[in-house]
């Protein structure tokens, strides 16, 4: 059984949510007041967001930071 780290699950979730909302990396970055390159780095797993950034991304995606954490920890039933 292959276990993924929460940071790896976050990269997948961020990309999924961004695409579900129809946002480009640039549009998400603008909404979250971040640089598009940083969004790309996070989605590729080359950078990890701070707690502040997690909240900014959640807000930009229209979800709560609690929901993001629950979804990557497997606590939320889809």
PALONU-562891 format. One line per 10 residues: number of its first residue (from 1); their letters; for each residue x, y, z of N, C-alpha, C, O, CB. Coordinates in nm, 3 decimals. Glycine has a CB too. Example, Ala and Ser with C-alpha at 12.3 -4.5 7.8 and 13.67 -1.06 7.14 Angstrom:
1> AS> 1.319/-0.569/0.780/1.230/-0.450/0.780/1.320/-0.330/0.780/1.424/-0.332/0.846/1.131/-0.447/0.905  1.285/-0.225/0.708/1.367/-0.106/0.714/1.290/0.003/0.787/1.341/0.114/0.804/1.408/-0.060/0.572
//
This chain:
1> XXXXXXXXXX> 0.084/-0.119/0.000/0.000/0.000/0.000/0.088/0.125/0.000/0.179/0.138/0.082/-0.096/0.000/0.123  0.061/0.213/-0.090/0.138/0.336/-0.101/0.066/0.445/-0.022/-0.052/0.472/-0.043/0.156/0.378/-0.250  0.139/0.506/0.069/0.083/0.613/0.150/0.134/0.746/0.096/0.254/0.764/0.076/0.120/0.596/0.300  0.042/0.838/0.074/0.083/0.970/0.028/0.084/1.065/0.146/0.007/1.050/0.241/-0.011/1.022/-0.082  0.172/1.161/0.139/0.181/1.262/0.243/0.070/1.365/0.226/0.019/1.384/0.115/0.319/1.331/0.239  0.031/1.430/0.334/-0.071/1.534/0.322/-0.034/1.641/0.219/-0.120/1.689/0.145/-0.095/1.600/0.458  0.093/1.677/0.213/0.135/1.778/0.115/0.113/1.730/-0.027/0.079/1.809/-0.115/0.283/1.814/0.136  0.132/1.600/-0.052/0.107/1.545/-0.184/-0.042/1.544/-0.216/-0.082/1.573/-0.329/0.164/1.403/-0.195  -0.124/1.510/-0.117/-0.269/1.512/-0.137/-0.319/1.655/-0.160/-0.414/1.677/-0.235/-0.341/1.449/-0.017  -0.254/1.751/-0.095/-0.294/1.891/-0.112/-0.270/1.937/-0.255/-0.353/2.009/-0.311/-0.218/1.981/-0.015
11> XXXXXXXXXX> -0.158/1.898/-0.315/-0.130/1.941/-0.452/-0.239/1.892/-0.547/-0.283/1.966/-0.636/0.008/1.889/-0.497  -0.282/1.768/-0.528/-0.387/1.711/-0.612/-0.519/1.783/-0.587/-0.589/1.819/-0.681/-0.403/1.560/-0.586  -0.552/1.805/-0.460/-0.677/1.871/-0.425/-0.681/2.014/-0.479/-0.783/2.057/-0.533/-0.696/1.872/-0.274  -0.573/2.087/-0.465/-0.569/2.225/-0.513/-0.597/2.229/-0.664/-0.677/2.310/-0.710/-0.432/2.290/-0.482  -0.531/2.144/-0.738/-0.552/2.139/-0.884/-0.697/2.103/-0.916/-0.759/2.165/-1.002/-0.455/2.037/-0.950  -0.751/2.002/-0.846/-0.889/1.960/-0.871/-0.987/2.073/-0.843/-1.074/2.102/-0.926/-0.925/1.839/-0.784  -0.974/2.137/-0.729/-1.065/2.246/-0.694/-1.053/2.364/-0.790/-1.153/2.424/-0.828/-1.039/2.293/-0.551  -0.930/2.395/-0.828/-0.909/2.505/-0.923/-0.979/2.475/-1.055/-1.046/2.562/-1.111/-0.757/2.529/-0.947  -0.964/2.354/-1.103/-1.026/2.317/-1.230/-1.178/2.310/-1.217/-1.250/2.350/-1.309/-0.972/2.182/-1.280  -1.228/2.258/-1.103/-1.374/2.251/-1.080/-1.437/2.389/-1.083/-1.550/2.405/-1.131/-1.404/2.183/-0.947
21> XXXXXXXXXX> -1.365/2.488/-1.032/-1.418/2.624/-1.030/-1.392/2.698/-1.161/-1.433/2.813/-1.177/-1.357/2.702/-0.915  -1.323/2.631/-1.254/-1.298/2.691/-1.385/-1.193/2.800/-1.384/-1.193/2.888/-1.471/-1.424/2.745/-1.438  -1.104/2.796/-1.286/-1.002/2.899/-1.275/-0.869/2.853/-1.336/-0.831/2.737/-1.323/-0.981/2.939/-1.129  -0.802/2.945/-1.400/-0.665/2.919/-1.444/-0.574/2.942/-1.323/-0.618/2.996/-1.221/-0.623/3.011/-1.567  -0.450/2.901/-1.334/-0.356/2.929/-1.225/-0.344/3.080/-1.204/-0.335/3.127/-1.091/-0.217/2.868/-1.255  -0.344/3.153/-1.313/-0.333/3.299/-1.304/-0.453/3.360/-1.233/-0.437/3.449/-1.149/-0.320/3.359/-1.444  -0.574/3.313/-1.265/-0.695/3.366/-1.201/-0.697/3.332/-1.052/-0.733/3.416/-0.970/-0.821/3.311/-1.270  -0.659/3.209/-1.018/-0.653/3.172/-0.876/-0.550/3.257/-0.803/-0.576/3.304/-0.693/-0.618/3.023/-0.861  -0.436/3.276/-0.865/-0.331/3.357/-0.803/-0.380/3.500/-0.779/-0.354/3.558/-0.674/-0.205/3.359/-0.892  -0.450/3.554/-0.877/-0.502/3.690/-0.862/-0.602/3.698/-0.747/-0.596/3.790/-0.666/-0.567/3.737/-0.992
31> XXXXXXXXXX> -0.692/3.602/-0.741/-0.793/3.601/-0.632/-0.727/3.587/-0.494/-0.774/3.645/-0.396/-0.892/3.485/-0.653  -0.619/3.512/-0.489/-0.552/3.486/-0.361/-0.439/3.586/-0.333/-0.371/3.575/-0.231/-0.497/3.344/-0.358  -0.419/3.680/-0.423/-0.311/3.778/-0.411/-0.175/3.709/-0.400/-0.093/3.741/-0.314/-0.334/3.869/-0.289  -0.155/3.612/-0.490/-0.029/3.538/-0.496/0.022/3.545/-0.640/-0.049/3.589/-0.730/-0.048/3.390/-0.450  0.145/3.501/-0.660/0.201/3.498/-0.794/0.164/3.367/-0.862/0.162/3.262/-0.798/0.355/3.516/-0.791  0.134/3.373/-0.991/0.096/3.253/-1.065/0.202/3.146/-1.057/0.170/3.027/-1.048/0.069/3.288/-1.209  0.328/3.185/-1.061/0.436/3.087/-1.051/0.430/3.010/-0.919/0.463/2.892/-0.915/0.572/3.155/-1.065  0.388/3.077/-0.814/0.378/3.011/-0.683/0.267/2.906/-0.685/0.283/2.799/-0.627/0.352/3.115/-0.573  0.156/2.936/-0.751/0.047/2.838/-0.764/0.100/2.715/-0.838/0.073/2.602/-0.798/-0.076/2.899/-0.839  0.174/2.738/-0.945/0.231/2.629/-1.022/0.326/2.545/-0.936/0.323/2.422/-0.943/0.305/2.684/-1.144
41> XXXXXXXXXX> 0.410/2.609/-0.858/0.503/2.538/-0.771/0.429/2.452/-0.669/0.468/2.338/-0.642/0.595/2.637/-0.698  0.322/2.505/-0.613/0.243/2.429/-0.515/0.179/2.308/-0.583/0.185/2.197/-0.531/0.134/2.519/-0.449  0.118/2.330/-0.699/0.051/2.221/-0.769/0.147/2.111/-0.813/0.108/1.995/-0.825/-0.023/2.275/-0.890  0.271/2.146/-0.836/0.371/2.046/-0.874/0.442/1.986/-0.753/0.527/1.898/-0.768/0.474/2.109/-0.967  0.408/2.032/-0.634/0.468/1.979/-0.512/0.608/2.030/-0.486/0.681/1.972/-0.406/0.470/1.832/-0.518  0.645/2.138/-0.553/0.779/2.193/-0.536/0.785/2.300/-0.428/0.893/2.346/-0.390/0.827/2.250/-0.665  0.670/2.341/-0.379/0.662/2.438/-0.271/0.540/2.403/-0.186/0.443/2.346/-0.235/0.654/2.586/-0.326  0.547/2.439/-0.060/0.434/2.414/0.030/0.384/2.546/0.085/0.463/2.633/0.123/0.475/2.317/0.145  0.253/2.561/0.090/0.197/2.688/0.138/0.209/2.701/0.289/0.206/2.602/0.363/0.051/2.700/0.097  0.221/2.825/0.334/0.214/2.853/0.476/0.067/2.846/0.518/-0.021/2.833/0.434/0.276/2.994/0.510
51> XXXXXXXXXX> 0.042/2.854/0.645/-0.096/2.854/0.694/-0.171/2.975/0.638/-0.286/2.963/0.597/-0.099/2.856/0.849  -0.106/3.090/0.635/-0.170/3.209/0.580/-0.208/3.188/0.434/-0.318/3.225/0.392/-0.077/3.331/0.593  -0.118/3.128/0.357/-0.145/3.101/0.216/-0.257/3.000/0.200/-0.340/3.014/0.110/-0.019/3.051/0.146  -0.262/2.899/0.286/-0.369/2.801/0.283/-0.504/2.870/0.298/-0.598/2.839/0.225/-0.350/2.695/0.393  -0.515/2.963/0.390/-0.639/3.037/0.411/-0.671/3.124/0.289/-0.788/3.134/0.250/-0.629/3.125/0.537  -0.571/3.186/0.229/-0.594/3.269/0.112/-0.642/3.185/-0.006/-0.733/3.225/-0.079/-0.466/3.345/0.074  -0.581/3.069/-0.024/-0.623/2.980/-0.132/-0.764/2.929/-0.110/-0.845/2.924/-0.203/-0.526/2.862/-0.145  -0.794/2.890/0.013/-0.929/2.842/0.044/-1.032/2.949/0.013/-1.134/2.921/-0.051/-0.938/2.801/0.192  -1.007/3.070/0.056/-1.100/3.180/0.031/-1.117/3.203/-0.119/-1.229/3.224/-0.167/-1.051/3.309/0.098  -1.007/3.199/-0.192/-1.012/3.221/-0.337/-1.089/3.110/-0.409/-1.147/3.132/-0.515/-0.870/3.230/-0.393
61> XXXXXXXXXX> -1.089/2.990/-0.349/-1.160/2.876/-0.409/-1.303/2.863/-0.358/-1.378/2.777/-0.404/-1.084/2.748/-0.381  -1.341/2.947/-0.263/-1.477/2.945/-0.211/-1.504/2.833/-0.112/-1.618/2.789/-0.097/-1.573/2.933/-0.323  -1.400/2.787/-0.045/-1.414/2.685/0.059/-1.344/2.735/0.185/-1.275/2.837/0.182/-1.355/2.547/0.013  -1.361/2.663/0.294/-1.292/2.702/0.416/-1.160/2.627/0.426/-1.143/2.520/0.366/-1.379/2.675/0.540  -1.068/2.683/0.501/-0.940/2.616/0.525/-0.964/2.484/0.598/-0.892/2.386/0.576/-0.845/2.707/0.606  -1.064/2.481/0.685/-1.098/2.358/0.757/-1.139/2.250/0.658/-1.101/2.134/0.673/-1.211/2.384/0.859  -1.217/2.287/0.558/-1.259/2.190/0.457/-1.139/2.137/0.380/-1.130/2.017/0.354/-1.361/2.253/0.361  -1.047/2.224/0.343/-0.927/2.179/0.272/-0.850/2.077/0.355/-0.812/1.971/0.305/-0.837/2.297/0.238  -0.827/2.110/0.481/-0.752/2.020/0.568/-0.827/1.889/0.587/-0.767/1.781/0.586/-0.724/2.086/0.705  -0.957/1.898/0.606/-1.037/1.775/0.623/-1.027/1.687/0.500/-1.017/1.565/0.511/-1.184/1.809/0.651
71> XXXXXXXX> -1.030/1.748/0.382/-1.026/1.670/0.259/-0.891/1.604/0.236/-0.885/1.494/0.183/-1.060/1.758/0.141  -0.783/1.669/0.276/-0.652/1.605/0.257/-0.622/1.506/0.368/-0.536/1.419/0.352/-0.542/1.711/0.251  -0.691/1.518/0.480/-0.667/1.423/0.588/-0.760/1.302/0.578/-0.745/1.205/0.651/-0.685/1.490/0.723  -0.856/1.310/0.484/-0.947/1.198/0.464/-1.066/1.197/0.558/-1.141/1.100/0.562/-0.873/1.071/0.479  -1.084/1.306/0.634/-1.194/1.313/0.729/-1.328/1.345/0.664/-1.434/1.316/0.720/-1.163/1.416/0.833  -1.324/1.404/0.545/-1.450/1.441/0.480/-1.495/1.329/0.389/-1.417/1.276/0.310/-1.434/1.574/0.399  -1.618/1.293/0.400/-1.677/1.193/0.311/-1.726/1.267/0.187/-1.803/1.363/0.198/-1.795/1.113/0.381  -1.681/1.223/0.070/-1.721/1.292/-0.054/-1.854/1.243/-0.100/-1.905/1.288/-0.203/-1.618/1.273/-0.164
//
